């Protein structure tokens, strides 16, 4: 298998990495690549939808997994699916929903691969009710650093199981996954949208509906001030009893990198005001296809180009319930004081902790914000990290490009357990990434 030199980025397009890419079509070819001990190490790279450097390996090798895309078994009686890692969320949903099932945790983009979903222990809009993808993983086969395949599950090498869920690809390459499924009565959800007048109102609504609604997600206007500070729109949804027609609809594509001046405080403020007022004061109800509800931005291809060639940073944290009111307020105040704008700003609740040593979730409130990669933004990200730490929260590695090694170690107390597993299954550090080096995940950096 011949390697090809590529410049690769995450979805945020920052940072960039030059790597030698290998594209296996069968598990045996992937195993041969690992046994060759490629220079600079190796990391699996799926749909490229993690935002920062989790699936990058500058001056090393990446293993592109999209061609490992077979569905191997589907058992409706056991409500489980066995598949390879390169299938995307949308491809799996397209297979499952007509058969009356769906994935139990659906991230914000359908272009993510299922292997990447497990490696980042993704969550969806139903975390309070159904947790993250790792909560439904029954077993997997992993290609480890010795070139062999190992099976792991909750009772079969549970430490390797926990290290791989959310383990950002450092334990090896997922080859086969068995996932428990949820019933899907139709291809649609019934959505209720309502305005939140300010942050206090928003947090009350989220708290009220977290135990009542199957799905909930909020958009927040980070530029609103005064009595409107923290205003936004809450969406709650329940599975619809009947399916709806799904129009093929032409997707829009952002054709080029937008000039840096396009997204500024004033343009984002105008977009935020329009977006808020599109919902009537008394709210509205509608029935929409599952894909439209789960992945609204997938209808705009290459939307990351709106931030220009320099790219953007996403910040996503979770703050525990007891600290949420003050923590979320402090984070939004810091963004306002920086005069940075973010149109894509999401606020949700989360349920309990995940099953992985590096799983992101905890019971609390999660806030996600996008910022163009401009001077001063890294200082803002450092300030947001400090506020998150002060309030007992953590930052999501799948979205991160700026977290400090010290902050990471303080946010993820199970890091020593992960390091123990890595020293057992990959003592030579065959699996490596830019994120692992930046955060000193292996603990062996100076």
N, C-alpha and C positions, 0 to 999 in steps of 0.2 A: 504494500500500500504506500503510495507516494504522497509525501507531504507537500502542501502548497502554502507559500507565504501569504498571509493576509493581515490587513489592519482590521482589528476587531474592537468593537465597543459594546457596552451595555446599552439599554434603551435610553439612558440619559446622555449618551454620546460623550461622556466624560467619566474617567480618563479613556485614553486610547492605548491599544497594545498591538505590537507587531509580533505575530506568532506563526509557527508552522502548524497548519491545520491538517488533521487526519480525518477521513470520512469513511468509517467502516460501514458495510452493509449487513454484516452478520456478526454475532457475538464472538465467533472464533477470530475474526479479523481484529476486533477490539482487543481481545486477549493477546494476540501477537504484538500489537502495538505497545501494550503495557509491558510485556516481557522484554521488549527491546530497550527498556529503560531510556526513553528519549531525553536528550539534553535539555536542561532547564525545567524538567518536570512536566507534568501533564494535568489538565483539568478537563472534565466533561463540559461541553457547551451545547445547550439545546436550542430553544427558540430565541435566545438573546433578549429575553424580557426582564431579567434582573437589571436594575437600573445602573449600578455602579460597576465594581470590579470583581464581583463574586465569581464570575465565569471567565475572567481574563487571566492571561499568563504571559506577560511581556517577556520577550526573548526566550520563550519556552514553547511547549506544544499544547494544543487543544485538541480534544477528541469530539468531533461534531456528531451528534447522536440522532439527527433527524431521520436518517435512513433506517434506524432500528425502530420500525413503526408498525409492527404486526400486533393484531389482537390474537391472542393465543387460546383463550377460553372465555366463555361467558356462561354463567350458571344462574339462571333466574330463580331457582329454588333456594339457593344459598345467597342470592343477591350479591354476587361477586364477579369481578372481571379480572382476568390475567392478561397482561399486555407487556410490550416492550416500552422503553422509556421515551422514544422519539415521537410518539403520538402527541398531538396537541390537545388541549382541553376541548376546543371546538370539535375536532375530529372525533373525540370520544363521546361528547354530548350528541353529536349527529348520529352516532351509532346507537347510543343508549336510549335517548328520549322516545323514539318510535317504538321501542320495546318496553316502555313503561318504567324506565329507571333513569337515574342521573348521578353525576358525581356528587359526593356529600359536601365537598368544599370547593367552591368555584371562585378563582381569583378574578381580578378586574379586567384581565385580558384573556381571550380565548386562544391567543397565539403562543402562550407558554406551553412547554411540553410537560407531560406528566412526570417525567424524571426530574425536571427542574422544580416542579411543584413539590415533590417530596423532599428534594435537597434543600428547599427553602421553607418547608412546612407551611405552605400557603394557607390562607384563610379566605373566607368570603364574607357575604353580608349576613350570614346566619351563624356566626361564631358562638353567640350565647346559646344557641339551640343545638348545634351539631359540631362545634369545635373546628379544628383544622384538618388538613388531609392526613396528617400522621395519626390522628385518632381513629382512622378507618383503614389504615394499612395493615393487612393481615400477615403478610410475609413478603420478602423480596430475595432475589438472587443478586449478589454484588460481585463485580469483578474487582478483586483486591490487588495490592501491589505486587504479589508474587505471580500474578497471571492466572490464578485459579478463581473458580466461582464458589462463593460461600452463600449459603442460605441462612437468613436470620429472621426472627420474629419475636413476639413478646415473650415466648418461652424457649426459643431456640437462639442462643447467643443474644440475650436481651441487651447487653452492653453495646454490641455492634449495632443492634437495631436502634437504640436510643442515640448513638453517635451519628448515625446516617440520616435520621429524620432531622431536617434543619441543619445538617452538617456541612452544607455548602460544598459538597463534592469531595471532601478531603479523605473520606474513608475508602473511596473507590468509585467505580462506574456502575450505576444501577443498570441491570440487564433485563430482569423480569420483575414485575410488580403484581401483587394480588391486592385488589382494593375492594372493600365493602361498599355497597351502593345504597342509595335512597330511592324510594318509589317516586315516580313522576306521573301524577294523574293526567297531566296534559303537557303541552309545550309552552305554557303561558303562566303568568302570574297576574294577580289583581293588585294594582299598585295604588296607594293613597299618598298624595303629596300634600304637605302642609308647610306653611311658613312658621319659622321661629323668629320672634321679634328681636331677641337679643340672646346673649350667651346663657344667662340664667334660665330663660325660657327653653332654649335648646337643650340644655342638660336635663331639665325636668322632663321634656318630651322623650329624650333618649332613655332615661331611667324608667319612665312609665311604660314604654313599649318594648323594652329589652326582654321582658318575660312574657309578653303577650303576642308579639309579632314573630313570624318565622324569619322574615328578612327585615333588616333596617339599615339605613345608611343616610348620612347627612352631608350636604354641601354647605360650607361656611364662607361667609364674606369676610376675608381677613382685613379688608380696608375700611370697613364700616366703623364709625366713631360715635362717641357720645352715647345716647340712649339706644342706638342701633348696634353697638359694639357686640360682635359675635353673632349677628343675625344670620339666618340661613334657611335652608329647605331640608326638611326631613322626608324621606321616602320609607314607607313600610309596605310590605307585600306578603301575600299568601298565595300558595299554589291555586291556580284556577282549575275549576272542574272540567271545563271544555277547552279543547285546543282552538287556536286561531290560525288563520292563513298567514304564512310567512312569505312576504314578498321578497324576491331576490334582491331588489333594490341595488342600484349602482353605488359602489363605495366611492367616496371622495378621496383624492390623494393630494397631500401637500407636495407640490412639484419641485420645490427648491428650498434651500435654507433661507429663512426669513432674515432680513436685516436686524441687527441687534436692537435698534431703536423702536421696533414695532411693539414689543412688549415692554411697557413702562407703567409707572404707577397710575397714570391717567387713563391709558387705554385699558388696563386691567380693571380699574375702578368703574369705567363705563360698561365693560362687559359684565362685571359683577352685578351692577345695578339692573341691567337688562335681564340677566339670568334670574335674579331674585323676583323681579316683577312679572316674569312669565307665568308664575303660579298665582291664581286668583287669591284674594285675601282669605276666602273661606276654604281654600284648598281644592283639590280635584281628584277624581278616581278614574282609572283607566285600566284596560287589560292589554298587556304587551307580551310579545314572545320572550321566552327565557333569555335568549342570546342578547336581545336589546336591553333587557334589564341588567344582566350580569356584566355586559361588555359594551357600554355606550360609546366608548372612544374607539372601539375597533372599526366603527363605520368610517373613521377618518384615517386612512392609511398614511404612515410616516408622519403622524402628528408631532413627533418629537422634533421635526425639522422647524417647527414654529419658533423654537428657541435659538435658532441660528446654528452655525457650525460649531461654535464653542460648547454647545450642549447645555445641560442643566443638572442641578442637584435635586434629588428628592430627599426630604426629611420625613421619616415616619417613626413616631414613638408611641409607646403605650404607657399610661400613668395609672397606678392602682386606684380603685374606687375612692379610697379614703383621702387621696391627694388630688383627685381629678379636678375639683372646682378651682382650687388655687393654681394647680399645675397648668391646666389648659389656658386659664386666664393669663398667667405669666408668659407662656409661650406666645400667645397671640399679641400680648403687649410688646414683647421683644421684637416680633416681626414688624409691628406698627412703628416702633421707635427706629428701626433700621431703615424705614421707608422703602423696604422691598415689598413687592406685590406678588401674590400667588393666586392665579385664577383657579387652578386645580387644587382645591383644599377640601379634604374629606375628614369627617368626624364620625366615629362609630363606637359602639360598645363591644367589649370582648368578654368571653367566658373564662374558663379556667386555663391553667397552664397546659402547654403541649407535652408530648411524650418524648421529645428530643432534648438532648443536653443544650443545644443552641436554639431551641424553639423560641420564637418571639412572644407568643401570647402570654398574658396574665389577665386576671379579672380586672377590668378597668375600662378606660376610654383611650382610643387610639386616634391620633391626629396625623394626617399626611399633607405635606405641602411641597410644591415645586418652586424652585428659584432658578432663573437663568444664571449660568456660570459667568459671573461678572466680578470685578474687583469688590471686595468687601463681603461677598457672600460666604466665603469660608469662615470669616470671623463671626458672621451670624450663626452659621452651623455650629461653631464651637460654643457660642452662647446658649443655643438651644440644647446642646448636649449637656451643658452644666445645669440648666434648669431641669432637664429630665432626670439627671442623677439626683439632684436635690430633692426631687419628689418621688424617688424610689422607682423610677421607670426604666425602660430600656429602649434601644433603637433597633429597628428592623434591618438585618444585614442584607436582605434581598434588595433593599432600596438605597443602601448606604454607599457613600464615597468619601466621607470625611471623618468618621468616628476615630477617636484616639485609642491607642492600645490600652491605656490605663482605664479609660471610660468603658471600653469593651469588657475588660476583666471584671470590673465592678458590677456591670449590668448582667453578666452571665455567670452566676456562682457555680454552675456545674461544669465550667471550663476544665478543671482538673480531671474530671471523669472522662471528658472527651480526649484530653491529652493522653490519658492512660490507654485508651483504645487505639489511638494513632500510634503510640509507641509499640503496641502489639501487632497491629496489622500492616503498618507502613513505617517501620523503623528508619528506613533510608529516605523518607520524604519523597517518594515517587510522585505522589499527588500533591500538587502545589498550585497556588493561585496568587494573583496580586493582592487580593483581600487578605489571604492568610499571612502573607509577608507583612502587609501594612499593619495588621492588628496583632502580629506576633502570636498567632493562634497556636502554633506548635510549641511556643515558649522557648525556642532555641535561638531567637534573634538577640543581638546585643541590646 
